[in-house]
Amino acid sequence: TAFVGRERELAAVEGLLEEALSEPAARAIVITGAAGTGKSRLLAELFRRAAERGEDGWQRWHAQGDATRSESSFAMLGQLVRHAAGIEAGDSPPRRQARLAQRLADGLPPADAERAGWFLAELVGAPHLVAVSAELAAARQDPMLMGDQMRRAFEDWLGGECARAPVLLVLEDLHVADPPSVRFVDAALRHLRHRPFAVLALGRPEGLRRFPNLFAERALQELRLGELGKRACERVARLALGAVASDTLVARLAERSGGNAFYLEELVRAVASGQREDSLPGTVLAMVQARLEALDAPARRVLRAASVFGQSFRLAGIEALLGEHGHDVAVRAILSELVELELLVPSGGLRGARDEELAFRQDLLREAAYATLTDADRVLGHRLAAEWLETGGDAEPATLAGHYARGAEPERASEWYGRAADLALEGNDFPAVVELAERALSMGASPSAAGRARLRQAEAQRWMGAFVDAERLGLEAIALLSPGSDGWLCAVGEMATVLGKFGSAERLATLGRSLLDEARSVEPRAEEALATALSRASTALLMMSEAELSEALFRELERIVGDASRASPSTAAWWLRALAFRAPFRGEIGVCAGHFAASADRFAEAGDLRNACLQRANAGASYLEVGAYSEAERTLRHAIAEAERMGARHIVGSAERDLGCALSRMGRLDEARTVEERAVAELRAHGDRRLEGLGRDELATILLALGDEVGAEREARAAVELLAAAKPYRSHAQATLARVLLARGEPSEALEHAEQALALLREVGSLEEGEGLVRLVLAQTLRALARDDEAWQLLTEAEREGERRAALVTDLEARRTFLEAIPEHVETRALAAAWALERGRRATEPPR
């Protein structure tokens, strides 16, 4: 049919793409419209006209969503990569790897191309049989890490391709796309925002509600296709039917279509075939069903078999389902006929190969064909489809699981749902992780598989900030998994983090003792998993003031590590991380940043990008401990940029909490307030009570410096409440609250909090940061209450303690900044000098 009624929208898309080329600047264009409004037709016309003008300078990578694969993480992204690399549906894994390597070599340096190839091979269904690098080996042990590496590989490759020629990603039926693919494309738009790069997406508006902030910050332009106007519909009908059709018939067809281009085409087609206009079905679905019923039996059989696979399918798959009915020549001939009838569209054309991909021209056609299957045929068809896909097709785990579930094979469905949950975790699609793992359990998973499913659910709930659910699921995983196994150790480490954040000190201690009991009997092959669990548990216990048990776990970790220079990169990294967290609680000042930086280097060596980034952020935070605020800002901003690229929002929130502190100490209060408020919002959304409490503690200090005493008190009280179970941090928060109350003229209440802060400090022995504030604030509060002798005694103690701690700093520059840059240390010395002069004057004054 002719292209009619969409000239304005076509011109708009052409203009936006031209902008992306001429700037250059990344653009996202989303074309929305109901089913049958002509989205794909507009797309075809766009490319046809560009080709006619010889102006199509874009590399076009194409992918299409499919309702039957919407739960298959990276299904659409895998299509994009396969299309760009020229990978055919029937290519063997080695051939896919070779095609991918050849394409990557054109746009990336050799080392980057090799690394990207390892992880993109996972996306195109051609993983290397053995881990060819430490990075790949580490990623295969950690779904989140695998997702980070695949995202990095995709963006690096896309960036290299944009340097060669502009890249346009065409995403059809985005309303049934899988969320991880959409997130990867969204991130690429952000990180390649100054490149000749564009995304052209088409979808139904109701389905796109699944992605509420779709490309919202990426120069998004949205075009909505409404109904075709009456004149446009009449013109389409007239051009198709010719002069023999009466004006009355053309007008009735246009009116009956309701402006839906697909329905209009079906009406015109029916009339052209000789049917009376007044006998046509009243809905587009009924029209499609009537059209299919008019086909001969072999054609209907082929369409029914195709519908089992979903929107797209392969010739070899149809033959597998039809069995003895699937003679090669007959099926091929029928498919060619169905293409001619515009029921199917070829993907690359019927060139004689056995594994071409075809698709239903409209998803309504697929729905109508699928509806004609009997229940028994559906069960058999899905089972045969699953078996064929598993052995010879492109099979995402969720797709296989769905086929096996509908094919009455629950055990096999359970296994593949479990794998699908792992893949969803790689894509940060946490709701899907929970749902897919639950399906694996509902299909009758074995105890070990059930334990792994519960562990994945616990991880997903933690990342979503649902710590109560994460704790429940994680403890269930520990009960199901064999003690001392890799899975059990991973679950223990996960629960240590959850309990440390959620504040369940008693349960955390019970978990730590269980880990200590099992540590000596763990097999050598599981030592990396054990080191991870010990590091996470000992650190969490330290934060919860369980120093004795924390130290016992740390000693066990030291035993496993032995000589750190000979330990595996991952094991050494986890040990250095524990060493860094432990140092300030032992009074070791100024060494944390070095330990964290070394840990980051070892994590990077192991290929663990996420933990490497996190430890760099921790290194930046550690510079605050010695007053090196400029170095803290530099390191933290670098870590934040890395975390944003990975989409690791929890790292961003934590690092911005520390960045706000550094900016505040350098006097950049307005900027500090903005950063700190953003960090608090992020940490609150993540459900991390401890870090949110630390953020509110710092925000109270910033607001007080800005003169907002009411806001400062509100934030300080919230910090005290959030940090109730974390004694070292509550000590500082109560000191902050006491300072705010003192500024507000409420010394009696300030004294209560200041005394509790000092009592907590003496109980835990040392604070990670800000210890000097506790004694200083109590001294000032006592002075305000005219308890001068007590105030002087405490201030003297504070000055001595600051000098003692400074003496422990071995680096001379760090010692200087510790004394001269940290505000509470400067204020303590100045106040001590002023009070000493005052006391001296009073001693020499004659009695009255």
C-alpha positions in Angstrom: 0.0 0.0 0.0 1.0 3.6 -0.6 2.6 5.7 2.1 -0.1 8.2 2.9 -0.9 10.5 5.8 2.4 10.4 7.8 4.5 12.9 5.8 4.8 15.3 8.8 6.0 12.6 11.2 8.5 11.3 8.5 9.9 14.8 8.1 10.4 15.1 11.8 12.3 11.9 12.1 14.5 12.8 9.2 15.3 16.1 10.8 16.2 14.6 14.1 18.5 12.1 12.6 20.2 14.8 10.6 20.7 16.8 13.8 22.4 13.8 15.4 24.8 13.5 12.4 25.6 17.2 12.2 26.2 18.0 15.8 27.3 15.2 16.5 25.1 14.3 19.5 23.3 11.2 20.6 19.6 11.3 20.0 16.7 9.0 21.1 13.5 9.0 19.0 10.5 7.0 20.2 7.5 6.5 17.8 4.4 5.3 19.6 1.1 4.2 18.3 -1.5 1.5 18.7 -1.3 -1.8 16.9 -1.7 -1.3 13.2 -1.2 2.5 13.0 1.7 2.1 10.6 4.9 2.4 12.8 6.8 -0.1 10.8 5.5 1.3 7.5 6.9 4.7 8.4 10.2 3.1 9.3 10.4 1.3 5.9 9.6 4.6 4.1 12.2 6.4 6.0 15.0 4.1 4.9 13.6 3.7 1.3 13.7 7.5 0.8 17.2 7.8 2.4 18.5 5.1 0.1 16.9 6.8 -3.0 18.6 10.1 -2.1 21.9 8.4 -1.4 22.0 10.1 2.0 21.8 7.1 4.4 25.2 7.5 6.1 24.1 5.4 9.1 25.2 2.0 10.2 21.9 0.4 11.1 21.7 -2.3 13.7 18.2 -3.8 14.1 16.3 -5.7 16.7 12.7 -6.5 17.3 10.9 -7.2 20.6 8.8 -10.3 21.0 6.1 -10.9 23.6 7.3 -14.5 24.0 10.8 -13.4 24.8 10.2 -10.3 26.9 11.4 -12.1 30.1 14.6 -13.2 28.3 17.3 -10.9 29.5 19.4 -9.4 26.7 17.2 -11.0 24.0 17.0 -7.7 22.1 20.6 -6.7 22.8 21.8 -10.1 21.5 19.9 -9.4 18.3 21.6 -6.1 17.9 25.0 -7.6 18.3 24.3 -10.5 16.0 23.0 -8.2 13.3 26.0 -5.8 13.6 28.5 -8.6 13.5 26.8 -10.4 10.6 26.1 -13.5 12.7 23.5 -15.9 11.1 21.0 -17.8 13.1 22.5 -21.2 12.2 26.2 -20.3 12.8 28.1 -22.5 15.2 29.6 -21.0 18.3 33.2 -21.0 16.9 31.9 -19.3 13.8 30.0 -16.7 15.8 33.1 -16.0 17.9 35.1 -15.6 14.7 32.6 -13.2 13.1 32.5 -11.2 16.3 36.2 -11.0 16.6 36.6 -9.9 13.0 34.0 -7.1 13.5 35.5 -5.9 16.8 39.0 -5.8 15.3 37.8 -3.1 12.9 36.9 -0.6 15.6 38.9 -1.3 18.7 42.5 -1.7 19.7 43.6 -5.4 19.9 43.5 -5.7 23.7 40.1 -4.0 24.0 38.7 -6.0 21.1 39.8 -9.3 22.7 38.3 -8.4 26.0 35.0 -7.2 24.5 34.9 -10.4 22.4 34.9 -12.6 25.5 31.8 -10.9 27.0 29.9 -10.1 23.8 30.2 -13.8 23.0 28.1 -14.5 26.0 25.4 -12.2 24.5 25.3 -13.9 21.1 24.9 -17.5 22.5 28.5 -18.5 21.8 30.3 -18.5 25.2 33.9 -19.8 25.3 33.9 -23.3 26.7 36.6 -22.4 29.2 37.4 -19.1 30.9 40.1 -17.6 28.6 41.0 -14.9 31.1 40.8 -14.1 34.9 38.2 -11.5 34.1 35.9 -14.0 32.4 36.4 -16.5 35.1 35.5 -14.0 37.8 32.5 -12.8 35.9 31.2 -16.4 35.5 31.1 -16.7 39.3 29.2 -13.4 39.8 26.1 -12.5 37.7 26.3 -8.8 38.6 30.0 -8.7 37.6 29.1 -10.5 34.3 26.5 -7.8 33.6 29.1 -5.0 34.3 31.6 -6.6 31.9 29.0 -7.1 29.1 27.8 -3.5 29.5 31.4 -2.2 29.3 32.1 -4.4 26.3 29.0 -3.2 24.5 29.7 0.5 25.1 33.4 0.2 24.1 32.4 -1.5 20.9 29.6 1.0 20.1 32.0 3.9 20.8 34.6 2.4 18.4 31.9 1.9 15.8 30.7 5.5 16.1 34.3 6.6 15.5 34.2 4.8 12.1 30.7 5.8 11.0 27.4 7.0 12.7 25.4 4.2 14.4 21.6 4.0 14.4 20.0 1.4 16.6 16.5 0.5 15.4 14.3 -1.1 18.0 10.9 -2.4 16.9 8.1 -3.4 19.3 9.9 -1.9 22.2 6.8 -2.4 24.3 7.7 -6.1 24.6 11.5 -5.6 24.9 13.4 -7.1 27.9 14.4 -4.5 30.5 18.2 -5.3 30.6 18.5 -4.6 26.9 16.7 -1.2 27.3 19.0 -0.3 30.2 22.1 -1.0 28.2 20.9 1.1 25.3 19.9 3.9 27.7 23.4 3.8 29.3 25.0 3.9 25.9 23.1 7.0 25.0 24.4 8.7 28.2 28.0 7.7 27.8 28.1 8.4 24.0 26.2 11.6 24.2 28.7 13.5 22.1 29.0 10.9 19.3 27.1 10.4 16.1 24.7 7.9 17.6 20.9 7.6 17.6 18.2 5.2 18.8 15.0 4.9 16.8 12.4 2.9 18.8 8.9 2.0 17.9 6.2 0.6 20.3 2.7 0.8 21.7 2.1 3.5 24.3 0.4 1.2 26.8 3.3 -1.2 26.7 5.9 1.5 27.1 4.6 2.2 30.6 6.9 -0.7 31.6 9.7 1.8 31.1 8.4 5.0 32.8 11.6 7.0 32.4 12.5 5.7 29.0 15.5 7.7 27.7 14.2 10.6 29.7 17.6 12.2 30.2 18.9 11.4 26.7 17.6 14.2 24.4 14.4 12.2 23.9 12.0 13.1 21.1 8.6 11.3 21.1 6.3 11.1 18.1 2.8 9.8 18.6 1.0 8.2 15.6 -2.7 8.7 15.9 -5.4 7.4 13.6 -5.1 8.1 9.9 -7.4 10.9 8.7 -10.4 10.1 6.7 -9.0 11.5 3.5 -5.7 9.6 3.9 -7.7 6.3 4.4 -9.8 7.0 1.3 -6.6 7.6 -0.7 -5.1 4.3 0.5 -8.2 2.4 -0.5 -8.5 4.2 -3.8 -4.9 3.5 -4.7 -5.2 -0.2 -3.8 -8.6 -0.9 -5.4 -8.3 1.3 -8.5 -11.0 3.1 -10.5 -13.4 0.2 -10.4 -14.3 0.9 -6.7 -17.1 3.3 -6.1 -16.6 6.4 -4.1 -19.3 5.1 -1.7 -17.4 1.8 -1.1 -14.1 3.7 -0.6 -15.7 6.0 1.9 -17.3 3.1 3.8 -14.0 1.2 4.1 -12.2 4.3 5.3 -14.9 4.9 8.0 -15.0 1.3 9.0 -11.2 1.1 9.5 -11.4 3.8 12.2 -8.1 5.2 10.9 -6.2 1.9 11.7 -3.9 1.3 8.8 -3.6 -2.4 9.3 -7.3 -3.0 9.6 -7.8 -0.8 6.5 -5.4 -3.0 4.5 -7.2 -6.1 5.6 -10.6 -4.7 4.6 -9.2 -3.6 1.2 -7.6 -7.0 0.7 -10.8 -8.8 1.4 -12.8 -6.6 -0.9 -10.2 -7.0 -3.6 -10.5 -10.8 -3.3 -14.2 -10.6 -4.1 -15.9 -10.5 -0.6 -18.9 -8.2 -0.1 -18.2 -5.2 2.1 -21.3 -5.8 4.2 -20.2 -9.4 5.0 -16.8 -8.6 6.4 -16.0 -9.2 10.2 -16.4 -6.3 12.5 -13.0 -6.4 14.2 -9.5 -6.6 13.0 -8.9 -9.9 15.0 -11.9 -11.5 13.5 -10.8 -10.3 10.1 -7.4 -11.9 10.5 -8.9 -15.2 11.8 -11.2 -15.3 8.7 -8.2 -14.7 6.5 -6.3 -17.6 8.0 -9.3 -19.9 7.8 -9.3 -19.3 4.1 -5.8 -20.9 3.7 -5.4 -24.5 2.8 -4.6 -27.1 5.5 -0.8 -27.3 4.9 -0.4 -23.5 5.1 -2.5 -23.4 8.3 -0.4 -26.2 9.8 2.8 -24.3 9.0 1.5 -21.1 10.6 0.3 -22.9 13.7 3.8 -24.4 14.1 5.4 -21.0 13.6 3.1 -19.4 16.2 4.5 -21.8 18.9 7.9 -20.1 18.6 6.6 -16.6 18.9 6.8 -13.5 16.7 9.9 -14.8 14.9 11.0 -18.3 14.0 13.4 -20.3 11.8 12.7 -22.7 8.9 14.5 -25.6 10.6 12.4 -25.1 13.7 9.2 -25.4 11.7 10.5 -28.6 10.2 11.3 -30.0 13.7 7.8 -29.3 14.9 6.0 -30.7 11.9 8.1 -33.9 11.9 6.9 -36.2 9.1 4.8 -33.4 7.6 7.9 -31.1 7.4 9.4 -32.1 4.0 12.0 -29.5 3.1 10.7 -28.5 -0.2 7.0 -28.4 0.9 7.6 -26.2 3.9 9.9 -23.9 2.0 7.4 -23.5 -0.7 4.6 -22.8 1.8 6.7 -20.2 3.6 7.4 -18.5 0.3 3.7 -18.4 -0.5 2.9 -16.9 3.0 5.5 -14.2 2.4 3.8 -13.4 -0.9 0.5 -13.2 0.9 2.1 -10.7 3.3 1.3 -12.9 6.3 5.1 -13.4 7.0 8.1 -11.3 6.3 11.5 -12.7 5.6 14.6 -11.7 7.5 17.3 -11.8 4.8 15.1 -13.6 2.3 14.7 -17.3 1.4 18.1 -17.9 -0.1 18.1 -21.7 0.2 19.8 -22.0 3.6 18.0 -24.1 6.2 17.9 -21.7 9.0 16.6 -18.4 7.7 14.7 -16.3 10.2 11.1 -15.2 9.4 8.5 -13.3 11.4 4.8 -12.7 11.4 4.1 -9.4 9.7 1.9 -8.3 12.6 1.6 -9.8 16.1 -2.2 -10.1 15.6 -1.4 -12.6 12.9 0.6 -14.7 15.3 -2.1 -14.5 18.0 -4.8 -15.6 15.6 -2.7 -18.6 14.4 -1.8 -19.6 18.0 -5.5 -19.5 19.0 -6.3 -22.3 16.5 -4.1 -24.8 18.3 -5.7 -27.5 20.4 -4.6 -27.8 24.0 -2.8 -31.1 23.2 -1.1 -29.6 20.2 0.1 -26.7 22.3 1.7 -28.9 24.9 3.4 -31.1 22.2 4.4 -28.1 20.2 6.1 -26.3 23.1 7.9 -29.4 24.2 9.2 -30.1 20.7 10.2 -26.4 20.3 12.1 -26.5 23.6 14.0 -29.6 22.6 14.9 -28.2 19.2 16.0 -24.8 20.6 18.1 -26.4 23.3 20.0 -28.6 20.8 20.1 -26.5 17.7 18.7 -23.0 18.1 19.2 -19.7 19.7 17.7 -20.3 23.1 17.6 -17.8 25.9 17.0 -19.5 29.3 13.6 -17.8 30.0 12.4 -18.8 26.5 13.4 -22.4 27.0 11.9 -22.4 30.5 8.6 -21.1 29.1 8.4 -23.7 26.4 9.2 -26.5 28.8 6.6 -25.2 31.3 3.9 -25.1 28.7 5.2 -28.4 27.3 4.5 -30.2 30.7 8.2 -30.7 31.5 8.4 -29.0 35.0 11.8 -30.3 36.0 13.5 -29.0 32.9 11.5 -25.8 33.2 12.8 -25.4 36.7 16.4 -25.7 35.7 16.1 -23.1 32.9 14.1 -20.7 35.1 17.0 -20.8 37.5 19.4 -19.9 34.8 17.1 -17.2 33.6 17.2 -15.7 37.1 21.0 -15.6 36.9 20.8 -13.8 33.6 18.3 -11.3 34.9 20.7 -10.6 37.8 23.4 -9.8 35.2 21.0 -7.3 33.7 20.1 -5.6 37.1 16.5 -6.6 36.4 15.8 -7.4 40.1 12.0 -7.8 39.9 12.5 -10.4 37.2 15.1 -12.2 39.3 12.5 -12.6 42.1 9.8 -13.8 39.7 11.9 -16.2 37.6 13.5 -17.8 40.7 10.0 -18.2 42.2 8.9 -20.0 39.0 11.9 -22.3 39.3 10.8 -23.2 42.8 7.2 -23.7 41.8 8.3 -26.3 39.2 9.9 -28.5 41.9 13.6 -27.5 42.2 16.0 -29.8 44.0 17.2 -28.6 47.5 20.5 -27.2 46.1 18.7 -25.6 43.2 16.1 -24.2 45.6 18.9 -22.8 47.8 20.5 -21.1 44.8 17.1 -19.7 43.8 16.5 -18.2 47.2 20.0 -16.8 47.2 19.3 -15.0 43.9 16.1 -13.7 45.4 17.9 -12.4 48.5 20.5 -10.6 46.3 17.8 -9.0 44.2 15.8 -7.9 47.3 19.0 -6.4 48.8 19.7 -4.4 45.7 16.1 -3.2 45.7 16.5 -2.1 49.4 14.0 -4.7 50.7 16.2 -5.8 53.5 13.6 -7.6 55.6 12.7 -9.8 52.6 16.4 -10.2 51.7 17.1 -11.5 55.2 14.2 -14.0 55.2 15.2 -15.4 51.8 18.9 -15.4 52.5 18.5 -17.4 55.7 16.3 -19.8 53.9 19.0 -20.2 51.3 21.6 -21.0 54.0 19.3 -23.6 55.5 18.8 -25.3 52.0 22.5 -25.2 50.9 25.1 -27.6 52.1 27.3 -26.0 54.9 30.7 -25.1 53.6 29.7 -25.3 49.9 30.4 -22.4 47.5 26.7 -21.6 47.5 26.4 -21.7 51.3 29.5 -19.4 51.6 28.0 -17.0 49.1 24.8 -16.9 51.0 26.6 -16.3 54.3 28.5 -13.4 52.8 25.3 -12.0 51.3 23.5 -12.2 54.6 26.4 -10.6 56.5 26.0 -7.6 54.3 22.3 -7.6 54.7 22.3 -7.9 58.4 25.1 -5.3 58.8 22.9 -2.8 56.9 19.6 -3.8 58.5 21.0 -3.7 62.0 20.3 -7.2 63.2 23.4 -7.5 65.5 22.3 -10.7 67.3 21.5 -12.6 64.1 24.7 -11.3 62.5 26.7 -12.7 65.4 25.0 -16.1 65.1 25.9 -16.2 61.4 29.5 -15.2 62.1 29.9 -18.0 64.6 28.4 -20.5 62.1 30.9 -19.3 59.5 33.8 -19.6 62.0 32.7 -23.2 62.8 32.8 -24.2 59.1 35.9 -22.3 58.1 38.4 -25.0 59.1 36.6 -27.7 57.1 36.1 -25.9 53.8 37.8 -27.6 50.9 40.7 -25.7 49.2 38.8 -25.2 46.0 36.3 -23.1 47.9 38.8 -20.9 49.6 38.0 -17.8 47.4 34.4 -18.1 48.4 35.4 -18.5 52.0 37.7 -15.5 51.9 34.8 -13.4 50.5 32.4 -14.5 53.3 35.0 -14.0 56.0 35.8 -10.5 54.8 32.2 -9.4 54.5 31.2 -10.9 57.8 34.2 -9.6 59.8 33.6 -6.1 58.5 29.8 -6.2 59.1 30.4 -7.4 62.7 33.0 -4.6 63.2 30.4 -2.0 62.2 28.0 -3.5 64.7 30.5 -3.3 67.5 31.0 -7.1 67.7 34.8 -6.6 67.9 35.8 -9.9 69.4 34.0 -12.1 66.9 35.1 -9.8 64.0 38.7 -10.3 65.0 38.4 -14.1 65.2 37.0 -14.1 61.6 39.7 -11.8 60.5 42.4 -14.1 61.9 40.8 -17.0 60.0 40.9 -14.9 56.9 44.6 -14.1 57.5 45.3 -17.9 57.8 43.7 -18.6 54.4 45.5 -15.7 52.7 48.9 -16.6 54.0 51.4 -14.7 51.9 49.2 -12.1 50.2 51.7 -11.6 47.3 51.1 -15.3 46.4 47.4 -15.4 47.0 44.9 -15.2 44.1 43.9 -11.6 43.2 40.4 -12.1 44.5 41.4 -13.6 47.8 44.1 -10.9 48.4 41.6 -8.2 47.5 39.1 -9.3 50.1 41.8 -9.5 52.7 43.0 -6.0 51.9 39.5 -4.7 52.1 39.0 -6.2 55.6 42.4 -4.8 56.6 41.3 -1.3 55.5 38.0 -1.4 57.4 39.7 -2.8 60.5 42.5 -0.2 60.7 40.7 2.9 62.2 39.0 0.8 64.8 42.4 -0.3 66.0 43.7 3.3 66.1 45.8 2.9 62.9 45.4 6.4 61.4 46.1 7.2 57.7 46.6 3.7 56.4 43.1 3.0 55.2 43.3 4.7 51.8 46.4 2.7 50.9 44.8 -0.6 51.8 41.6 0.3 49.9 43.6 1.4 46.8 45.6 -1.9 46.9 42.4 -3.8 47.3 40.9 -2.0 44.3 44.0 -2.9 42.2 43.7 -6.6 43.1 40.0 -6.6 42.4 40.7 -5.0 39.0 43.3 -7.7 38.4 40.7 -10.3 39.1 38.3 -8.6 36.7 35.9 -7.6 39.4 35.1 -4.1 38.2 32.3 -3.4 40.7 34.3 -4.1 43.8 37.3 -2.3 42.3 35.2 0.8 41.9 33.7 0.4 45.4 37.2 0.2 47.0 38.4 3.2 45.1 35.4 5.1 46.5 36.3 3.8 50.0 39.9 5.0 49.4 38.5 8.5 48.6 36.4 8.4 51.8 39.5 7.4 53.8 41.3 10.6 52.8 38.7 12.4 54.9 40.2 10.6 57.9 43.4 12.7 57.6 41.9 15.9 56.3 43.2 15.4 52.7 40.0 16.9 51.3 41.3 17.8 47.8 42.6 14.2 47.3 39.3 12.9 48.6 37.4 15.0 46.1 39.5 13.9 43.2 39.4 10.2 44.1 35.6 10.2 44.8 34.7 12.0 41.6 36.7 9.4 39.6 34.9 6.6 41.5 31.5 8.2 40.9 32.1 8.4 37.2 33.0 4.7 37.1 30.0 3.7 39.1 27.6 5.8 37.0 29.0 4.0 33.9 28.2 0.7 35.5 24.8 1.8 36.7 25.9 1.0 40.3 23.7 3.6 42.0 24.5 2.4 45.5 28.2 3.1 44.9 27.3 6.5 43.6 25.1 7.3 46.6 27.8 6.2 49.1 30.6 8.1 47.3 28.5 11.3 47.0 27.9 11.1 50.8 31.6 11.3 51.3 32.0 13.9 48.5 29.5 16.1 50.3 31.7 15.9 53.4 34.9 16.8 51.5 33.2 19.8 49.9 31.8 21.0 53.2 35.2 20.9 54.9 36.6 22.9 52.0 34.0 25.6 52.6 31.9 24.9 49.4 28.7 24.6 51.5 26.0 25.2 48.9 27.6 22.6 46.6 28.0 20.3 49.5 24.4 20.6 50.5 23.2 19.7 46.9 25.5 16.7 46.7 24.6 15.4 50.2 20.9 15.8 49.7 21.1 13.8 46.5 23.2 11.1 48.2 20.7 10.8 51.1 17.8 10.4 48.6 19.7 7.7 46.8 20.7 5.8 49.9 17.1 6.1 51.3 15.8 4.6 48.0 18.3 1.8 48.3 17.2 1.1 51.9 20.7 1.3 53.3 19.9 2.6 56.9 23.5 2.9 58.0 24.7 4.9 55.0 21.6 7.0 55.0 22.2 7.8 58.6 25.8 8.8 57.9 24.5 11.0 55.1 22.0 12.7 57.4 24.6 13.2 60.0 26.8 15.1 57.5 23.8 17.0 56.1 23.1 18.2 59.7 26.6 19.6 59.9 26.3 21.4 56.5 22.9 22.9 57.4 24.2 24.1 60.7 27.1 25.9 58.9 24.6 27.4 56.5 22.6 28.8 59.5 19.6 26.4 59.1 19.4 25.2 62.7 15.9 23.8 62.3 16.9 21.7 59.3 20.1 20.7 61.1 18.2 19.4 64.1 15.8 17.4 61.9 18.6 15.7 60.1 20.6 15.0 63.2 17.7 13.4 65.0 17.0 11.2 61.9 20.6 10.2 61.9 20.6 9.1 65.5 17.5 7.0 64.9 18.9 5.4 61.7 22.2 4.5 63.4 20.6 3.1 66.6 22.2 -0.3 66.1 25.6 0.9 64.8 27.3 2.2 67.9 30.4 3.7 66.4 28.4 5.8 64.0 25.7 6.6 66.5 28.4 8.1 68.8 29.2 10.7 66.1 25.6 11.3 65.2 24.7 12.1 68.9 27.7 14.4 69.1 26.4 16.2 66.0 22.9 16.5 67.5 24.4 17.8 70.7 26.3 20.5 68.8 23.0 21.5 67.0 21.1 21.7 70.2 23.8 23.8 71.8 23.6 26.2 68.9 19.9 26.4 69.4 20.3 27.4 73.1 19.3 24.0 74.6 22.4 23.0 76.6 20.6 20.6 79.0 19.4 18.3 76.2 22.7 18.8 74.4 24.5 17.5 77.5 22.4 14.3 77.5 23.4 13.4 73.9 27.0 14.6 74.3 27.5 12.3 77.3 25.9 9.3 75.5 28.2 10.0 72.5 31.3 9.9 74.8 30.0 6.7 76.5 29.6 5.0 73.2 33.1 6.1 72.1 34.6 4.7 75.2 32.7 1.5 74.7 33.8 0.9 71.1 37.3 2.3 71.6 37.7 4.3 68.4 35.7 5.8 65.6 36.3 5.4 61.9 36.0 9.2 61.3 35.2 12.3 63.4 36.3 11.0 66.8 37.6 14.5 67.8 34.1 16.0 67.7 32.8 13.8 70.5 35.0 15.2 73.3 35.0 18.7 71.9 31.2 19.0 71.9 30.9 17.6 75.4 33.5 20.1 76.6 31.6 23.0 75.0 28.3 21.8 76.4 29.8 21.6 80.0 31.2 25.1 79.6 27.7 26.4 78.5 26.3 24.9 81.7 29.0 26.7 83.8 30.7 23.4 84.7 34.1 24.9 83.8 36.5 22.6 85.6 34.9 19.5 84.0 34.9 21.3 80.6 38.6 22.1 80.9 39.5 18.6 81.9 37.6 17.1 78.9 39.1 19.7 76.5 42.6 18.9 77.7 41.8 15.2 77.2 40.6 15.9 73.7 43.8 17.8 72.8 46.0 15.1 74.2 44.0 12.4 72.4 44.3 14.3 69.1 48.0 14.6 69.5 48.3 11.0 70.3 46.4 9.9 67.3 48.4 12.3 65.1 51.6 10.7 66.3 50.3 7.4 64.8 50.2 8.9 61.3 53.5 7.9 59.7 53.1 10.1 56.6 54.3 13.6 57.6 52.0 15.4 55.2 49.0 13.4 56.3 50.0 14.1 59.9 50.0 17.8 59.1 46.6 17.8 57.5 45.2 15.7 60.3 46.1 18.4 62.8 45.6 21.5 60.6 42.7 20.7 58.2 40.2 18.7 60.2 37.9 21.3 61.7 37.3 19.7 65.1 41.1 19.3 65.7 41.7 23.0 64.7 38.8 24.1 66.9 40.0 22.0 69.9 43.5 23.5 69.9 42.2 27.0 69.4 39.7 26.6 72.2 42.3 25.0 74.5 44.6 27.9 74.0 41.9 30.5 74.6 40.6 28.8 77.7 44.2 28.4 79.0 44.7 32.2 78.7 41.4 32.8 80.4 42.2 30.4 83.3 45.6 32.1 83.6 44.1 35.5 83.9 41.7 34.3 86.5 44.6 32.8 88.5 46.5 36.1 88.6 43.5 38.3 89.4 43.4 39.4 93.1 40.4 38.1 95.0 37.5 40.4 95.3 
